[in-house]
Amino acid sequence: MEYSQKMQIVKNLRYSMENQTLVNVIQTGSSIFYTGTVFGVDRNGTILSTFTEDGLSNGFVYLDYNDIFDVDFYSEDLTKMEERIKMARNLHLISAEQPDLQLNDKGALLTQVLGSSFVYQRPILLIKEDDTMMEGFVSSLSDNEVELTTFDKFDSSEAKHARMPLYDIKLIEFLGQELNLLEHSKKLLMTGHVESQDIGGDLEIFAALHQALESGRRIIMIPKINPELFFIGQVRAVNADSVVFAVVDMNGQFGGYELIRLNEISHLEIKSDYLRLINHFVSLNMAHDTFLQPLLNNERSFDSTVDQFVGVINQAIKFKRFLRIKSNEGETYFGVPFKFEKGTVSVRYLDKDKPNEPQLIELSVNDIDELAFDYLDAFLAKKRIMGMD
């Protein structure tokens, strides 16, 4: 990074900190950016208090200046984010608790972040200069290097130790919602590995879904298209064509409902390290009354004898609800259906390339493989765009 570019970045960050303006900090060589307010600045890096896309507080991030390409504090995106943050606060949405983070003006920010994480044994997400990412607990810290006891949420047998010089660190996330839950899951993360148990085959999947419906246990569903977009939930209805899940998100909170055709399911996981961890997150949220966002309803009932796709679409038309629709070609649309005739649904959807111009599409209901509905972003989008409950 050129010296003049670094000085301009530092100047912009200091301006934001002094005026408490919202900023987007764009990372070098990446389209990823963090939105937040500047909490601290020193000669090597900065700390932001960050927000999610829904305007919820989500902990902090430390960024080395070499990992910052630009700082944006005047844009349409930031104006929209300010509105989302205000809406989240007005609706009293649940977000990460923000502890009183005390910074010493005389100490390096990076050392203070690592030192606090070490003293309180709070987990961090760390990215090195070579883009290696790891999560773990600080086990030792000196003036020049740090050692982490790392963990893998998906495989508890992968707990290891990693030592590195401080100059090799370019980013640390800390005190975010998931990391706060992981702080209270350390024993679980370091305990014995659970051998994954998968269910495949049409008849076996159908039987396992019925068993999950009866037992209420959560399972992981892996779709055939984009298998990395799996989800975890409880079965609320199942028939010969489709299944409805009540979903939980990566923070163990209720995440709305997912309807998917059975022939689009690759396989199910009924046991795994990650499933055990998410169930623990749910228990923590239940104990602290943080499982359910104020707008959401996790007690909907469904009739297994009817066509669920027709029912969900008709309800969305009646109440002007947003749906996330995935076609059998893997295309995804986020919008509101407004007409449903002769098996064809008309949808006004949002195009990320033209956010101010709703697009129109017609889809045969038989070409729709998945519908996500009654989740937080769907309700917030309706409030933002339509100003409706």
C-alpha positions in Angstrom: 0.0 0.0 0.0 1.3 3.4 -0.9 1.9 5.8 2.0 -0.5 8.5 0.6 -3.3 5.9 0.3 -2.7 4.7 3.8 -2.8 8.3 5.2 -6.1 8.9 3.4 -7.6 5.8 4.8 -6.4 6.7 8.3 -7.8 10.3 7.8 -11.2 8.9 6.8 -11.3 6.5 9.7 -10.5 9.2 12.2 -13.1 11.4 10.7 -15.7 8.6 11.1 -14.6 7.9 14.7 -14.8 11.6 15.7 -18.2 12.1 14.1 -19.6 8.6 14.8 -20.6 8.2 11.1 -21.4 4.9 9.6 -18.8 3.5 7.2 -18.2 0.7 4.8 -14.6 -0.6 5.0 -13.8 -2.4 1.8 -11.1 -5.1 2.0 -8.1 -5.3 -0.3 -8.5 -7.7 -3.3 -12.1 -8.6 -2.2 -15.7 -7.6 -2.7 -16.2 -8.2 1.0 -16.8 -5.2 3.3 -17.7 -4.5 6.9 -20.3 -1.9 7.8 -20.0 -0.2 11.2 -18.7 2.7 13.3 -15.1 3.2 14.0 -14.2 2.3 17.6 -10.5 2.8 17.6 -7.5 3.7 15.4 -3.8 3.3 15.8 -0.7 3.3 13.5 -1.3 -0.3 12.3 -5.0 -0.8 12.1 -8.6 0.0 13.2 -11.5 -1.5 15.2 -15.0 -1.3 13.9 -18.3 -2.0 15.8 -20.1 -3.9 13.1 -23.7 -4.5 11.9 -25.3 -7.3 9.9 -27.3 -6.6 6.7 -30.4 -6.5 8.8 -29.0 -3.7 10.9 -28.2 -5.8 14.0 -25.2 -5.2 16.1 -22.7 -8.0 15.6 -19.6 -7.5 17.6 -16.3 -6.0 16.4 -13.6 -6.5 13.8 -9.9 -5.5 13.9 -8.4 -4.7 10.4 -4.8 -4.1 9.5 -4.5 -1.1 7.2 -2.9 -3.4 4.5 -6.2 -5.2 4.4 -8.2 -2.0 3.7 -8.7 -0.9 0.1 -11.1 2.0 0.8 -13.4 3.6 3.4 -16.8 4.7 2.2 -18.9 7.1 4.4 -21.1 8.7 1.8 -23.2 6.3 -0.3 -26.8 5.1 -1.0 -25.9 1.7 0.6 -25.0 3.5 3.9 -28.2 5.5 3.9 -30.2 2.3 3.6 -28.1 0.7 6.3 -28.8 3.6 8.7 -32.5 3.0 8.1 -32.1 -0.7 8.8 -30.3 0.0 12.0 -33.0 2.4 13.1 -35.7 -0.1 12.2 -33.9 -2.9 14.1 -33.7 -0.8 17.2 -37.3 0.4 16.9 -38.5 -3.2 16.6 -36.3 -4.3 19.5 -34.7 -7.0 17.5 -32.3 -9.4 19.2 -28.6 -8.7 18.4 -25.2 -9.5 19.9 -24.7 -8.0 23.3 -22.1 -5.3 23.2 -19.9 -5.4 26.3 -18.1 -2.2 27.4 -14.9 -2.5 25.3 -12.2 -0.5 27.1 -9.2 0.5 24.9 -5.9 1.9 26.2 -4.6 4.8 24.0 -1.0 3.8 24.7 -1.3 0.1 23.7 -1.5 -1.4 20.2 -5.1 -2.3 19.2 -4.1 -5.7 18.0 -2.4 -6.6 21.3 -5.3 -5.3 23.3 -7.8 -7.4 21.3 -5.7 -10.6 21.7 -5.0 -9.8 25.4 -8.7 -9.3 26.2 -9.5 -12.5 24.4 -6.8 -14.4 26.3 -7.8 -13.0 29.8 -11.6 -13.7 29.3 -11.1 -16.8 27.1 -13.4 -15.4 24.4 -13.0 -17.1 21.0 -12.0 -15.1 17.9 -12.0 -15.6 14.2 -8.6 -14.8 12.8 -7.3 -14.4 9.2 -3.6 -14.4 8.4 -1.8 -12.5 5.7 -1.9 -15.6 3.5 -5.8 -15.7 3.9 -5.7 -18.8 6.2 -8.7 -18.5 8.4 -9.1 -20.1 11.9 -11.3 -19.9 14.9 -10.0 -20.5 18.4 -9.1 -19.4 21.9 -5.9 -17.5 22.7 -3.7 -19.9 24.8 -0.6 -17.7 25.0 0.5 -14.2 24.1 3.8 -12.4 24.0 5.0 -9.1 22.6 5.7 -10.6 19.2 3.5 -13.7 18.8 0.3 -15.5 19.7 -0.8 -19.1 20.1 -4.4 -20.3 19.5 -6.1 -23.5 20.5 -8.2 -23.8 17.3 -11.4 -25.7 16.7 -13.5 -26.7 13.8 -17.3 -26.4 14.3 -17.9 -29.2 11.8 -15.3 -31.6 13.2 -14.4 -31.6 16.9 -11.6 -34.0 16.3 -9.7 -31.2 14.5 -8.7 -29.2 17.7 -5.1 -28.0 17.2 -2.6 -25.4 18.2 -1.4 -22.6 15.9 1.4 -20.2 16.7 2.1 -17.1 14.6 3.9 -13.7 14.7 1.6 -10.7 15.3 2.6 -9.1 12.0 1.1 -12.1 10.2 -2.4 -11.2 11.3 -4.6 -9.0 9.1 -8.1 -9.4 10.6 -9.8 -10.5 13.8 -13.5 -10.8 14.4 -14.5 -10.8 18.1 -17.6 -10.6 20.4 -20.1 -11.2 17.6 -23.3 -13.2 18.1 -22.0 -16.6 17.0 -18.6 -16.1 18.8 -20.5 -15.2 22.0 -22.3 -18.5 21.7 -19.1 -20.4 21.0 -17.6 -18.8 24.2 -20.3 -20.8 26.1 -19.7 -23.9 24.1 -15.9 -24.5 24.7 -16.3 -27.7 26.5 -18.5 -29.1 23.7 -16.1 -28.0 21.1 -13.2 -29.8 22.8 -15.1 -33.0 23.6 -15.2 -36.2 21.6 -16.0 -36.3 17.9 -19.5 -37.4 16.9 -19.4 -39.8 13.9 -21.7 -38.3 11.2 -24.8 -40.4 10.4 -26.2 -39.8 6.9 -29.4 -41.0 5.4 -29.6 -41.4 1.6 -32.0 -43.0 -0.8 -35.6 -42.0 -1.5 -37.4 -44.5 0.8 -34.8 -44.0 3.6 -35.1 -40.2 3.4 -38.9 -40.4 3.4 -38.9 -42.7 6.5 -36.4 -40.5 8.3 -38.5 -37.4 7.7 -41.5 -39.1 9.2 -39.4 -40.2 12.2 -38.2 -36.6 12.7 -41.7 -35.3 12.5 -42.8 -37.6 15.2 -39.8 -37.1 17.5 -39.3 -33.3 16.9 -35.5 -33.8 16.6 -33.6 -31.4 14.4 -31.8 -32.8 11.3 -29.6 -31.3 8.6 -31.0 -31.3 5.0 -28.5 -31.2 2.1 -30.1 -30.3 -1.3 -28.9 -31.7 -4.6 -28.4 -28.2 -6.1 -25.9 -26.0 -4.2 -25.3 -28.6 -1.4 -23.2 -26.0 0.5 -26.6 -24.2 1.2 -27.8 -26.8 3.6 -30.1 -26.0 6.5 -31.0 -27.4 9.9 -34.5 -27.7 11.2 -37.5 -29.7 12.6 -40.0 -31.3 10.2 -43.4 -29.7 10.5 -45.2 -31.5 7.6 -44.2 -34.2 5.1 -46.1 -35.9 2.3 -45.2 -37.8 -0.9 -44.1 -34.7 -2.7 -42.5 -32.2 -0.2 -41.5 -31.4 3.3 -41.8 -28.3 5.5 -39.0 -27.5 7.9 -39.0 -25.0 10.8 -35.4 -23.8 10.4 -32.8 -22.6 12.8 -29.9 -20.4 11.6 -26.2 -20.5 12.4 -26.8 -18.7 15.6 -29.3 -21.2 16.9 -32.2 -18.8 16.4 -35.5 -19.5 14.6 -35.0 -18.8 10.9 -38.5 -19.2 9.4 -39.7 -22.0 7.3 -38.3 -23.9 4.3 -40.5 -26.0 1.9 -38.6 -28.3 -0.5 -39.6 -31.1 -2.8 -38.4 -34.5 -1.7 -36.7 -35.3 -5.1 -34.4 -32.3 -4.5 -33.0 -33.7 -1.3 -29.5 -35.2 -1.7 -29.3 -36.7 1.8 -30.0 -36.0 5.5 -27.7 -35.8 8.5 -29.2 -37.0 11.7 -25.9 -36.9 13.8 -22.9 -34.7 13.5 -20.6 -32.4 15.4 -22.2 -29.3 13.9 -25.8 -30.5 14.6 -24.8 -31.1 18.2 -23.4 -27.6 18.4 -26.4 -25.9 16.8 -28.7 -27.8 19.3 -26.5 -26.4 22.1 -26.9 -22.9 20.6 -30.7 -23.4 20.6 -30.6 -24.4 24.3 -28.5 -21.4 25.2 -30.9 -19.1 23.3 -34.0 -20.7 24.9 -32.4 -20.2 28.4 -31.8 -16.5 27.7 -35.1 -15.9 25.8 -33.2 -15.0 22.6 -34.4 -17.8 20.3 -37.3 -16.0 18.6 -37.2 -12.5 17.1 -40.2 -10.4 18.0 -41.7 -10.4 14.5 -41.6 -14.2 13.9 -44.0 -17.0 14.6 -42.4 -20.5 15.2 -45.7 -22.2 16.0 -47.3 -22.4 12.6 -49.1 -25.6 11.8 -49.3 -27.3 8.4 -51.7 -29.8 6.8 -49.7 -32.6 5.2 -52.7 -33.6 3.0 -52.6 -30.5 0.9 -50.2 -29.1 -1.8 -47.9 -27.0 0.4 -46.5 -25.0 -2.6 -50.0 -23.9 -3.6 -50.9 -23.1 0.0 -47.8 -21.0 0.7 -48.0 -19.1 -2.6 -51.7 -18.3 -2.0 -51.0 -17.0 1.5 -48.2 -14.9 0.2 -50.5 -13.3 -2.3 -53.2 -12.7 0.2 -50.9 -11.1 2.8 -48.4 -9.6 0.4 -45.5 -11.6 1.9 -42.0 -11.9 0.5 -40.8 -15.4 -0.5 -37.4 -16.7 -1.5 -38.1 -18.9 -4.5 -35.7 -21.4 -6.0 -36.4 -22.9 -9.4 -35.5 -26.4 -10.6 -32.7 -24.7 -12.6 -31.1 -23.4 -9.5 -32.2 -19.7 -10.0 -33.3 -17.8 -6.9 -35.8 -15.0 -6.7 -36.7 -12.8 -3.6 -40.1 -11.2 -4.1 -43.8 -11.0 -3.7 -46.2 -13.2 -5.8 -49.3 -11.3 -6.9 -51.2 -13.6 -9.2 -51.6 -17.4 -9.4 -53.6 -18.9 -12.2 -53.6 -22.3 -14.0 -50.5 -23.4 -12.1 -48.5 -20.3 -13.0 -47.4 -17.7 -10.4 -46.5 -14.1 -11.3 -43.8 -12.6 -9.0 -42.4 -9.1 -8.5 -38.9 -9.7 -7.4 -35.8 -7.7 -6.4 -32.8 -7.7 -8.7 -29.6 -6.9 -6.8 -28.2 -5.2 -10.0 -31.4 -3.0 -10.2 -32.5 -2.6 -6.6 -34.9 0.3 -7.3 -36.6 -1.5 -10.2 -38.7 -4.5 -9.3 -38.6 -7.2 -12.0 -41.4 -9.5 -13.1 -41.3 -13.2 -13.7 -43.8 -16.0 -14.3 -43.0 -19.5 -13.0 -44.9 -22.8 -13.2 -45.5 -24.0 -9.7 -44.1 -27.4 -10.9 -40.8 -25.7 -11.7 -40.4 -24.4 -8.1 -38.3 -26.6 -5.9 -37.9 -24.5 -2.8 -39.8 -21.8 -1.0 -38.4 -20.0 2.1 -41.0 -17.9 4.0 -41.8 -16.2 7.3 -38.1 -15.5 8.1 -36.7 -12.3 9.5 -35.4 -10.7 6.2 -38.7 -11.4 4.5 -40.6 -9.4 7.2 -38.0 -6.6 7.3 -38.1 -6.3 3.5 -41.9 -5.9 3.6 -41.6 -3.2 6.2 -38.8 -1.4 4.3 -40.4 -1.5 0.9 -44.2 -1.6 1.6 -44.2 0.0 5.0 -46.5 -2.8 6.1 -46.7 -5.3 9.0 
